[in-house]
Amino acid sequence: MLALLAGELAELEAENLWTFNPRDVVALALVHDLVETFAGDTCTARGLTPEQAQVKEVREAAARQRIRELLGESSWVVRILDRYEAQETHEARFVRYLDKITPKLTHVLNGGRALRAIGMTFTEMRAKHEEQSAALAQQYPEFKATRALFDEACRLAEERCEVPRG
C-alpha cells in the first residue's frame, strides 16, 4: 500500500524540495514493504514499550538479514534497503513519514477494527494522534504537505472509526 501512495504523494513534496526524486520514493517504499512482509507488521496505535520496540527491531533486523541472504549484498534491493535504513535522504525520510499515515487510512477504511480489538477509546486515539503529529512535525519539518495529509488522515480516522467514546 505504501509504495502505491508514495509515488503519487511524492509529487506534492517535490514542488518544495528541488532535489526530491519521486522514482526513488517508490523504490524505497517497495523495499520498506518487503521488510514488513518478512517481519510482519506491528500495531503501534498505542505506541510501543521499550521491550516491544526491541522485539520489533529484532524482527525487522532478522528480516533485513534474510533479504540479504536471499538476494546477496550487491542486489539493488539491498542497496535501496540500506538507503532507507540510513535515513539520510529526503526520499528515505519522506517514506518513513508517509508510513505513519497508512495505518490511519487503514483505520478509516475498516472503521477502526484493529483499534476496537485492542480496546482503544476515541479519547486515547485523539491524544495519540496529537502526540504523534507534534513529534513528526518536529522530526520532519521539511514535509509540510505530508504533515497536512497526516493531520487530515487523523481527522478522518477520528470521524469514521467506531471506537468507544471514553
N, C-alpha and C positions, 0 to 999 in steps of 0.2 A: 504494500500500500504506500509506504513511504516513497519509494522510487517513482511511482506514478505521480504523486503530488509534487515531488521535489522539482522535476523539470519545469513544470508549469509555474510553480510559485517562485522559482529562481528568477524568472523574468521580472518580478516585482522589485526584487532587491538589486538586480543588475543595473537598473537605472541609477542607483546611488553609489554603486561600487564599481568603478571603471575597470578593475582587474578581475571581476567576477565572471566565471565561466559556467554557464548553466549545464553544459555537457559533463563537466567534471562533477557537478552536483548529482546528476543522475547516476554516474558510475559509483560515487561514494555511497549514495543511498542504497543501490543494489547490493554492494558489498556489506554494508551495515546489516541489511535484512538477511543476508546469508549467515552471518554470525548468529543472529537470533533464531534462524532455522535450526542450527545445531545446538544452541544453548537453551532454547526455549525462552519465552517471554516472561517477564516478572511484573506482577501487579505492583505498581508504585503509587497507587491512588492515595494512600495514607503516608507515603514516604517509607523509607527503609530504616530499620535499626542498624547500628554498625555491624551486627552479626549477619543480618540479611544482605547488607551491601557487600560484605565479604564473600558470602556464598554466591551472590550474583556475579561478582568479579571472577571468582574461581571458575564458575561455569563458562563464562564468556572467554576467559583465557584458554580454557581447555578447547572451546570451540575454535578459537583462532589457531591454536596449535594443530588441531585436526585438519583445518583447511590448509595449513602449511604442509602437513604431511601428505595430504591428498594431491595438492597441486604443485608443490615444490616452491622453493624460495624465489625463483625467477619468474613466477607466474604474475601476470598483470593484476590478478585479483589480490594476491598477497601484497604487491606494491601499493595498490589503492587502499587496502585494509590498513597498512602501515601509515599512510597519509591520513586516513580517517582518525586512527587512534592518536596520532601526534597532535591533532587539533591546531595546526599551525597555519592553515589557510582559511580564507573567508568561506570557501566552499565547504570544508570539513566542519567548520563552526556552524554554518547555516544548516547543514544536515542534522547535526546534533540538536539544534534548537527546534527545527521542524519536527524531529522525532518526539518532542514534548507535546506537540499539538495532536498527533494522530490518536492517542488514547481518548482525548476529549471528543474527537469526531466519532470514534467507535461508540462511546457512551451515548452520543446524540442518536446514532443510528439504531442502537438496540435499547434505547430507553433507560440506560443505566443498569443493565442486568448485572454486570460484574460488581458495581457499587452496592447494589442490594445484597448480592451474595456475601459481601464482606461486612454487611451491616452499616454501611456508611450513611450518615444523615445529610440532609441538604446543608445544614449549618456547617458540618465538617467539610463538605465538598467546597462550599464557597470560601471558607477560611483557607483551605489548601490551595485553591485557585489564586487567591490574593497573595498568599505567601510565595507561591511559585512564580507568579507574574513579576513580582518585585525582584526576586532573585535573578530571574532570567533577564530582565531589563538591565540589571547591573552587570551581569556576566556577558551579555551580548548587545552592547549599546549601539552597534553599527546597523542592526537589523530592525529598523523602525516599522517597515511593512509587516514583518514577521511578528513583531510584538502586537501590532493591531490585530493580526489574524489569530494569534494565541488568545488574546483577550476576547475576541468575538467567539472563538470556539468554546471558551469557558462560559460565556454568557449563554450560548445555545445549549450547552450541557446543563446549566442551571435551569434553563427554561424547560427542557424536554425530558430530563431524567426523572423517572418515577421513583424517587427515594423518599424515605420518611422525613418530615419537615424538622424534626427535633434538633 
